[in-house]
């Protein structure tokens, strides 16, 4: 069974994580003061407010591109990030200023999306988000479909 709401178990966030840049370099954090609740295959879990969550090391994003990164968690509250397909400036404009959101891995709950528009490039896990360019955070309650 995948985590795409097939069968009987819902997978998705039940409250806002409120993602933001973490205090330590190359990290993100959950700023919701009460943490957040989420479900994976119908079982409910809670993740406390957490700072300095390490960003997954991923392939570099080129300069002058925009890309969506999916933030997901497993039942233990361990976060991972998936990189979407980056678009160059011209293609980004043609797409209506949207980028494709990657699908979550099996048994992972999507928590949020980080959209990064670079000037000089970005590498998740290596480059601090403050130096990435324009960064936009989206909290999600389920499987993101389409584009942001």
Order of alpha helices (4+ residues) and beta strands (2+ residues): beta-beta-beta-beta-beta-beta-beta-beta-beta-alpha-beta-beta
